[in-house]
Structures are given as C-alpha cells and as structure tokens.
C-alpha cells in the first residue's frame, strides 16, 4: 500500500489531517514531516528525510506551500533509498484525501499521482 508523507508548516495541521485520513483509509500509512522542533511553524529537510526512512512501501509526498515544496524537492534529490517516492503538486488536504482512498484501494504510486494531477491540474 502506498504511504503518504505530509509536509506542512504546521505540525498541528498535519496531525489533524492524519487523524481525518485515518477515518477514511485506516490501513494507509501516513507520516508527518511537519513543523519545526518545539511546535514552531516551518519545514525542515531532516524531518522529511526521517519520514523517508520510516516508510514501509512506495510513497507520495504532499505539501502545503512555498518552502514545504522546496524542502520536499530537496529531500527527494538527496534520497538514495530503494523505494519509489513521488511528489504530487496538489492541494494538501484534498490531495491527501484522494491519495489515501486510492492507496487503500491498492493503486500504485504512478496511478495515484496521475489521478491527482488529473483531478487538480492547475
């Protein structure tokens, strides 16, 4: 099953989203790489890298805004693990919801990213 990695400036926002997604797709692994130490607002490449090391299958990264996206892209460039990890440039909440449901249905990373891009093309 495809894992999701949530990268938000707010750890509280990502925690709430993870809680919501667990109600819709309880079997999908969701990893938070949100906020800064001490609950501060921001993003950190090292938190994203920690999420990469925790995934148990291929994964999709979803971000909120600005530096979250830049840090996710940087972490992907540095990633040397064996799993497929793809970035989806879609709205965080809506995209994570659709990705979680599709992952729960057994779709692949490629299928989910394609569906997300089709649904949320900007």
Secondary structure, 3 states (H helix, E strand, C coil): CCEEEEECCCHHHHHHHHHHHHHHCCCCCEEECCCCHHHCCCCCHHHHHHHHHHCCCCEEEEECCCHHHHHHHHHHHHCCCCCCEEEECCCHHHHHHHHHHHHHCCCCHHHHHHHHHHHCCC
